Amino acid sequence: MRSMASYLLLIFMVMFWIFRLVVAFTASIGVDIGFVPMNMNMEIILLFVTMVGIAFVGKRMLIGAIIYLVSYGLYFGVDLYNIVMGIIGGTTTITDYSNALASFIGVVLPLAVFFNLLIDKNRTNHPVDKKTDWFYKNDEYDRKIDERADQNQYRNY
């Protein structure tokens, strides 16, 4: 991870995971904070799947972004669709609007992480560093050293 956007997305992933952890915990103890999980069992499973996704994204593995995108897309995408249909129908509450915001973030964040990994994948596999490439990727320098080494072979008796 070399770019600032990658670091910021990873930090935001962790912050959103902590937010969802707080929402699940407060819902389980009965405290109302304005955000309600759709399904408590799926929320807990999603928290563990997200930990795996965060670890893989931190290692810059594309499978982590795919896991993160699919799990959040299926969970929050359905909720966002249902809330938008409720808003169109006029049957919404304040909690629905706050959940719509959280679901929107839950859909947009994995898309941003996925596209960041797709764009940055080639650059992290083949980084260009002008300070060291002249030495490590210079075949003429290697040939010159090899020729000099062949001429200066001393034998110890």
Summary of the structure (lengths in Angstrom):
residues: 157
radius of gyration: 25.3
end to end distance: 53.4
largest distance: 97.6
contacts: 415
relative contact order: 0.11
helix: 80%
strand: 0%
